Amino acid sequence: MDKMRMESVDMTAQNIDRIAELFPNCITEALDEEHSTPEHKVYKKVVNFELLKQMLSGDVLEGDEAYEFTWVGKKAAIVEANKPIRKTLRPCPEESVDWDTTENMYIEGDNLEVLKLLQESYLCKIKAIYIDPPYNTGHDFIYPDTFIMDNEDYDSGTGYFDEDGNVNYQRENSASAGKYHSDWCSMLYSRLMLARNLLTDDGAIFVSIDENEQANIRKLLDEAFGEENKAAEFIVIRAEGGGMAKQVIKGHDYLFVYAKNISKFIPLGKPKDVRGKIVERDGETYWIQEDWLRKEFGKYGNCHYEEILEYKGQAKLDEINAGLANGEYILIPKPNGMNIVGKLRNLKEDSSKFYSILKHLSKNGIEDLKALDMDKYFSYPKPVSLIKEMISGITLFTGKKGDIVLDFFSGSATTAQAVMELNAEENGNRKFIMIQLPEPCDESTEAYQDGYKTIAKIGEERIRRAAKKISNEHPDAIFDGGFRIFKLDDSNMNDVYYAAGDYSQGMLSMLESNVKSDRSDLDLLFGSLLEWGLPLSMPYTSEKIEGCTVHTYNEGDLIACFDENIPDSVIKEIAKRQPLRAVFRDSSFNGSPAKINVGEIFKMLAPDTRVKVI
């Protein structure tokens, strides 16, 4: 039983908690001298102000990088994560599957930049993130981030040279070994910080890793999500039998689970192994648990209703009687003449906890691809069963409510197949967002020779084949087997921010329009969605009104028209529909008076509509 504080709220502690919600990596511990004794040390949460200043700065700040877990390039990684970019996502309906109806997405591009673009549209909207990042096994990175330093910068930052500029031979670690880990940490840290913003308050990230970087990934997750938000650390058995090894045969990987907010996170669950009678009450299905009330905690032996007063006291008896009255409990007669108190547990809200050791063999991942005739393209794909178990665990009670699952190291797109299979098996409504760098396939590979020029194209084909296979195996299932393809590209807008002396004759044609000549209405529409912070998977329609093309997104969340010189009659028709948002091109109006007139039309017909131009 908690004691009353009998004192006012500690505002300093509350402020630290607020900072911890926004920047968990800026919270550390310090000795609480006021409450500590020589025999008993007490620690309190404090703010690392140097790191907090860096989180709020767009430049690399001077000062030692001496936080508990640090590496050369950490501050630069923070700056890179917070740095804005002038990029967009271009829709590709012709390459997509069921473009008009699907709510799934596949995005080709550097995941760091894509995560930046999704910050507003998917802020606090992703239920689960699963990633299987590069394991840093010694191969070169294919994520050439600007903050990964060259050898000269690295040597300077790590003390490779002494104060006189001479090589510091007392330094034990080699530059190659240190930078090997630093580059990997920098690459992942910035992405984890951005990913955390996208999670719902009850969401979580799942990260698979091998022994090579498992210690570092845990520290990175502690920093990005907060150590207190670690929900699980799984050992995943991936191999059986013997093998060749210098020391110990390695047969497992690791899988870390971190909640965004552990206090709001529902523990991962599996469908309950029901061992009681099933009953229906008011349209809900319950099972009756009989062995929950014991005479002594932890010891077998039910406490019968007639024994409650003796073993549990009057307060417990009053509680049970109240539960019997409201239907929470029922009495079950037993041969000894007494009654067991049965507890009604809602079947759809009940679950069993996970065990920390899982078994999902790597060979099953190969079999998954072999069933799609694609096993020759990937060497170490994750088994579909592993990701299905994780997604099922976090969406056990919400899988029909449209939870979104994100994988920003999509690779072979196993996560997409896992989502589709779960939906088909459970009549679920989960959505997926896959992000994959369009890494070129080597010309000597079978994938390239079969026509797949990038890893992304293999992933997209895997989703197509998996959807067809699932449909054949579950002919009566209704699930979303489509996906919208988007590709990361430079901004839709021409860069017109030049000094007067920088203009040339060849630039004049470009400046006739602030929109790049190769961009379509659809490019501008989805660029506007990112600007407004709207999801990219909603339905939309396009129609002609007096010769002008008008796009309506999600039944009026946004209406856009990008034609030149739009007549007032079309503006009035759009305003009469009272969309939440309206967007036009700057060149849609002939000068400032026309823009003022548009503003007046919306004030009169749709005063609550927010209007912007591009």
TORVEX-134800 format. One record per residue (C-alpha): y, z, x; residue in one letter. Coordinates in steps of 0.001 Angstrom, whole numbers, plus 524288, in hexadecimal, padded with zeros to 5 digits. Layout:
BEGIN
YZXA...
end
This chain:
BEGIN
800008000080000M80D317FC0980583D817F3806128073CK8259780414801EAM82F458014180CB2R839EA809E38071DM843D08024480EFAE84BD77F60980D88S8468D7E8A28111CV8469E7E53B81F93D84F847D95881EFEM84D257D5FD82D3AT83E907D53682AD1A840F27CCEA81EB7Q8496E7C38A82665N83EFA7C26E830E0I835067BF5C8263CD83DE87B4A2820FBR83F237AECB82E8AI830567AFC08300AA82E687A79E823B1E836D979CB682940L833C479DF2837C5F826F97A569839E6P826AD7A12C84821N8332C7A90884A90C82CF27B61F8471CI826B97BEAE8517FT823B97CD2185368E82AA87D7F885AD4A8282A7E66985CC6L82E037EEAE851E4D833627F9B985A3BE838158018784E74E82A8B802D08487BH822228026E854D0S81C8180E0185C1AT815EE80E718697DP808D080F4486288E80B7D80553857CCH8130F7F8CF859EDK8196E7F24F84E23V81E237E44C84E68Y827EF7DD4E845D2K82B667CF39842F1K837667CA1C849FFV83E427BD0184AFFV83D9B7B4C285749N84BD47B0AB856B0F84AD47A724861FFE8405479F7D85AE5L847A67A0A284DF1L853C279ADC85458K84B7178F9A8593FQ845E778D5884BA1M853D178C1484676L858AC7834785157S857CC774A4852DEG8584B7758F861B3D84F8D77BC786BE5V855D5788E886EF6L8568578E9787C8AE84E6379A7E87FA3G840C479E71883A4D835A279A9E87ABEE82EEE7A7BE87B4FA829857A9F586DB5Y81BAD7AF5086CE0E815CE7A1BC86C19F81DDE7976B872C8T81CF878B0E87AB2W8267C781BE880FEV82BD27792C87633G82AC0782F886B14K839557833686833K839DA77477868E5A82EA4773DC85F10A8369277C4E855B1I842657738285761V83A0A7678085506E8346476D278487DA8420B76FDC84332N8483576319847B3K84B6F7596983CB8P846B874B6483D91I84B6F73E8A837D9R83E6E73984832D8K8385E7362E825BET82B39733B681F54L8296B725CA81AA2R8203F723A680F12P81542719B181068C81019716D0802AAP8088D70AC68070DE8002A712D481075E7FE7071E5C80740S7F3FD721397FD1FV7F846723907EEFDD80679724547F349W80BDE726047E583D802FF7313C7E161T7FE5B738A87ED61T8046D745697F1F9E7FDDF7453D7FF59N80507740CE80B8EM801A773B53818ECY80CDF73AE8822B4I80C7C7335A82F72E8154A73917839DCG817C4743D1843CFD814A77504783C6FN8202D757AE84256L829E574E2383C8AE8228374CD482FBCV8223775B9B82E12L830EF75BB682FE4K832A97518082545L82A167592A81BC6L8318D765EC81D6CQ8397C7649E810E6E8304775CE08083CS824C8765FD80ACEY82B67772D580E17L8226A77DDD8095AC819A87740F80229K80D8C772C680ACFI8025C77BE58073BK7F9CE7796D8131DA7FB6E773098205EI7EF5A76F9082838Y7F0CA76A3A835FDI7E74B766E4840BFD7F133764FA84BC9P7EE7475F028592DP7E59D7687C86058Y7ECA8766A786D68N7E0487633D874A8T7E78B75CC187FD3G7EAD174FAE879B5H7F8DF74B0D878C2D8007E74E2C86C88F803D07437E86307I80F4174B7A85DCAY81A25748538679CP823FE7525A862BCD83160751F1868F5T830C67605686C7FF8249E75F0A87503I82AAF75FC488286M828A4757B588E9DD822D775DF889AC0N83006760B78A117E835217683789546D8284F76F5A89405Y827A9773358A255D83575778948A17CS832B37806189535G8260B78678899EBT82AE078AE78A743G8233E780A48AEAFY82EB4780A58B840F8356C78C9B8BE17D8441D78F358BDF3E84620786AC8C9FAD83F5377B1F8C3D3G832F477C988CBC9N8256377C448C600V82142789F58C1F4N813AC78ACA8C7D4Y81201798A88C2B5Q811077933D8B505R8029B793578B178E8019D78A278A5D1N8027177BB38A89AS80CB77739E8A1B3A8029576AD389B92S7FB2E7764A8959DA8075E77CA489012G80D917706988A99K8007576CF7884D9Y801CB7788487B93H8109F7783F87A36S8112076A5E8750FD8069076D7386B2FW80D5A779F4866B1C81A707730F86555S81463767DE85DC8M80DD5770D0853FAL8181377B98852D3Y822C2772FA84D3AS8195876D428434AR8146177A9583EFBL8223D77F5683C8EM825267739C833F3L818077748B82D09A81A36782B882934R8263B77EE882151N81E0D775F5818C1L8141F780308147DL814D7786ED8075FT816B77959E8080CD808277975280564D8042678BF780E2AG7FD8178BBF81B72A7FAEB783538274EI7ED30780EC82CAFF7EC0977D0E83B03V7DF79778A2841ACS7DED477A0C85074I7D4F777B5485B7AD7D47C7857E8664EE7DDC077DEE86F21N7EA31781CA867DFE7E58578BA885DCAQ7ECBA796D786484A7F96D78F33864CEN7F86878A0D856EFI7F6E7797EB851FER8033179C078593FK80A6F790278542AL806517934484644L80A267A1878482AD817AC79CEA84C15E8199F7926F841D5A813A8799CA83652F813F17A80A83A78G808587AF9F83FA9E807657B76B8330FE804DA7AADE82B77N7F7E57A7C3831F5K7EE3F7A6E8826B1A7E1C07A2FF82DC1A7DBBA79F0583AAAE7CF1779793838C4F7C46A7941C8424BI7BF61786B883E47V7B1B37838D8431DI7B1F97750A84636R7A56A772F584E09A79773777B384E85E78CB97779E858A0G78D747760A86748G7960F76E3F87046G79B5176D1987E0AM7A5B6776C588278A7AA5777D0E88F1BK7AB0C78A8988909Q7A8F778BC687A56V7A58E7815187070I7B1587800786793K7ADC477EEE85963G7B9C87834F851E5H7C824780BC84F49D7D2C07896684999Y7DA477885383CF3L7E6867908683AE8F7EC9D7930282DA3V7FAAB797D082CADY8018179AA181FD9A80FD7797F181DFEK811387A551817B8N805217ADE781841I80A307B6AB80D4ES80A0C7AB12803F0K7FDE57A47F80951F7F1817A52C80127I7E5E77A71680A67P7DD2379B4780C1DL7D29179BAA801DCG7C5B5795987FDF9K7C057794967F030P7BA257A1997ECD0K7AB727A2F67EDA8D7AAA67A8EE7E021V7A00A7B3207DE47R7A36A7B7DD7D0CEG7A3B97B3CF7C2ACK7AD477A9077BECBI7B5777AB397B284V7C04B7A3DE7AB74E7CCA07AAEC7A710R7D8687A43D7A0E1D7D4F7797217A6D6G7D33779CCE7B48AE7C66879E5F7BBFET7C35D7AB9A7C205Y7B7FC7B1A07C93AW7B4727BFF37C80AI7B3D07C7C37D49EQ7AB607D3E77D351E7AAEB7D9B37E109D7B9517DC047E391W7BAA77EA667DF9FL7B32B7F30B7E93AR7B136801C57E998K7B504801AD7F7F0E7BCB67F7127FEBCF7B4327EE868075AG7A7687F4168024EK79E6C7ED8D7F8A3Y79D047F40F7EB75G7A4CA7F09D7DF53N7AD2B7FAB37D8D1C7A9BF7FA547CA55H7B4477FBCC7C028Y7AF1C8093A7BC93E7B07080D917CAE4E7BE67809137CD53I7C4A0816347CA64L7BB3981D247D3A3E7BC79813B17DF10Y7C9CE80D477DD38K7D20E816987D546G7DA25815E27C8DCQ7E3E180BD17CDECA7D90F801FA7D097K7D2F1804887C35AL7E00B8021E7BCC0D7E1737F56D7C460E7D3D77F0D37C04CI7D6417F4557B214N7E2DF7EC8A7B232A7DB8D7E1027B810G7D1007E1FB7ADB1L7DB7F7E1B87A34CA7E2357D57D7A881N7D5B47CE1A7ABA7G7D64D7CF277BA71E7C9857D6D77BAA0Y7BD6F7D76F7B1F7I7B2717E1777B0F3L7A4AF7DCCC7B42CI799AD7E5AA7AF2CP78EE27E8F67B8F1K780DA7EDEC7B6BCP784A47FB897BB65N78D277FD367AF5AG799F47FBF37B6CDM7A3867F0987B80DN7A8127E89F7C3A2I7B66B7E4A27C3A2V7B6B27D5DC7C4ACG7C3087CF5F7CA03K7C6E27C20B7C499L7CAF37B8D67CF93R7D1337ABBE7CCAAN7C8237A1817D25CL7D2D6797CC7D5CBK7DAC67A23A7DCDEE7CF8C7A89D7E421D7CAD27A4DF7F196S7C3027A9117FD6ES7C9427AAD480AC9K7C68E7A1FE81664F7BE417A626821F5Y7C4AE7A41382F32S7B9B279B84834A1I7B82978E0A82E9FL7AE707834083156K7B2F577522830A4H7AC0876C9E83A95L7B330761AE84192S7A7D47588F83EF1K7AB0A759B183079N7B87A7541683347G7B1E37485683969I7A8EE7472E82D97E7B4D57476C824A2D7BA4C73B9182BB2L7AD11734FC82CA5K7AC397355D81DCCA7B8B372D4081DDAL7B3EF72455828E1D7BEE472972831A0M7B7D67328083B23D7BA3E729578469EK7C8F372BA88460FY7C9D273A6484893F7C2387430F851E3S7C511750C584CF2Y7C952750A583EABP7C9C475D8B83765K7BF7875EFD82CAEP7C4AC75CF181EF9V7BD7E7695F81B0CS7C5E5771EC823F1L7D2C976D5B81E5BI7CD7B76D908107EK7C9A277BC381230E7D72277F7381727M7DE87777E980CAAI7D59877D338021DS7D7C778AEE8074DG7E68B78A6E80649I7E71E782967F996T7DBBD789257F29CL7E42C78D5A7E723F7EEBC782E77E81AT7E747776587EB1FG7EAA3770867DDE7K7F9257734E7DF1EK7FCC1768957E8AEG7FC4676FF77F5A0D800787677F8012BI7F8787672580DBBV7FF027623781A31L7F8B275DA6826DED802737593583128F7F8177560883B65F7F07574DC0831BES7E7D27467083B71G7DBE97418883421S7E1A77465B82716A7D6A5750038249CT7E024758B581D29T7E31D74DED81361A7D4A974BF881095Q7D2C075AAB80F1AA7DDA975B70804FBV7D85174FFF7FD26M7CA637554D7FD4DE7CECA762B47F8A4L7D6C275CC57EDABN7CB597544C7E944A7C1CD75FB27E988E7CAB6769917E2D6E7D36A760F27DA75N7DE7C765647E34AG7EC26760157E515N7EF37762A07F364R7F7BC758E07FADAK7F7867553980930F801B87512381322I7FC5174B6981FC1M804ED7490E82BABI7FFD87413A8372CQ8064573B618431BL8033972CB38433CP7FC7B72E1A85059E7F7DA720AB854FDP7E94171EA78562CC7E4D1719EB86368D7E17470B84862FEE7D3EC70E648685CS7D0367173D85CF6T7C80C7132E8515DE7D2F87179C84866A7DC7B70DE384E5BY7D26B7031184E1DQ7CFF77060783FB5D7DE577040E83CBEG7E3A7711EE83D5FY7EF3C711898469AK7F2D871FF58452CT7EC4772CF98423AI7F47E72DAF835DAA7EE58721428308DK7E0BE726E1832A0I7E4B57332A82B42G7E9F772B4D81FDCE7DD697236781F0AE7D56472FE581F6FR7DCAA734D981360I7DA307280D80C2CR7CBA77285280F10R7CA61736D980C3FA7D0F77354B7FEFEA7C78B72A667FB6AK7BBD2732787FFCDK7C05D73E517F80FI7C245735EB7EBEAS7B45F730D97ED24N7AEE273E927EEE8E7B709744587E3D3H7B86D739427D9EFP7BDE27423E7CF68D7C7A5749307D836A7D629746B87D6DFI7DCDD748667E3F8F7E8027422D7EB7DD7E21A739087F596G7EEB7731FC7F8C8G7F990734748028FF8076072FD98052ER8099F72B2D81310I8169672DE7819C6F81A9F72A478278FK824557317883007L82FA5728B9833F9D83DCA7291F83832D8482872C2A82E11S84AB07227E82318N85905722E0826BAM85FF671B3C8314DN8659D7238F83C13D8742E7214083A51V878C572CE58420DY87E9B7258684D68Y88BA67276285422A8954F71C55851C1A893827170D85F7AG884CC7163D85DBAD8850170BDE85320Y880F96FE188569BS881646F12884F65Q872B06F1B684D42G873D76FE9C8460EM87D146F9B983B81L872586F424832E3S86B02700F98339AM877067086982F1FL878297004E822C1E86E31709C081D01S86AC4717A78208DN85C80714D081D02V8537C70DD982678K850667000182250S8419F701D28226FD841B270D56818F5R83DA570BD480ABDS8418A713197FE71D834E871ACF7FFB4L8389171EEF80D89D845AD723C080894L83F9372A9D7FCD9L835F973286804E2F840387351E80F41G8489473ACF8045ES83D34743657FFF5L83C687495C80D82L84B1D74B7F80D5DE84A747524080020W83E5375A11803AAG8358F754097F942L826CD752247FAEFP822527446D7FE66L8166C743CD7F58DS81C75743737E7F9M81C28737867DED6P827BF72E6A7DD81Y82B9C722397D610T8348F716CB7D917S83B8870EAB7CED3E8463B704847CD85K852B7708547C66FI85C806FD297C56AE856C56F73B7D1B1G85739703DF7D98EC84AC170A7F7DE4DT84A4F718BB7DA02V83FF9722237DF32H83C5B72E607D778T834D9738A27DF1BY82C2C7428E7D83EN8323F740A17CAD9E84018743587CF11G83F6474C317DAE8D846FF7412A7E139L84C26733E07DD04I8505272A397E778A856A171CD57E7ACC85952716317F4A4F85F2A709637EFBED86C8E704847F3E3E8782B705797EA92N8715270C867DF6AI878AF70A6F7D295P87DD67161E7CAF5D874827133B7BFC7S868C6715B27C8A5V86EF17221A7CE02I870FF726DB7C00FK862DC723D97BC70E85DFF72BBA7C81EI86732736F67C4DEA862C57371A7B697K854F973A057BB3AR85A437466C7C1AFQ851C0746B07CDE4P85205752AB7D683L8567174A117E1CFR85BF873C697E36CA85D78734927EFE3V8641D727A37F2EFF867E371FC57FEE1R8758C72142803FED87720712A28022FS87308713A47F3E9S8815C715B77F0A0F88D1070D567F3CEN895F9717277FA60G89A52725207F7FES89F9B723077EA1BP8922071E707E5C9A88BCE72A877EBCAK895857334E7E4CFI8926072C677D81EN883CB72EDA7DA1CV8869C73D397DC19G88E3B73DAE7CF64E8833B736E07C7FCI87966741087CC75F882B874C3A7C98BK883B37475D7BBA3M875997434F7B8DDL86D7F74B667C280A87587756AD7C7DDP869A575D777CDC5D864FA751947D570T866FF752267E41BR86B8A744F17E92CV86AAC740077F72EK86C547333D7FE61V865AE72E6080AB0I
end
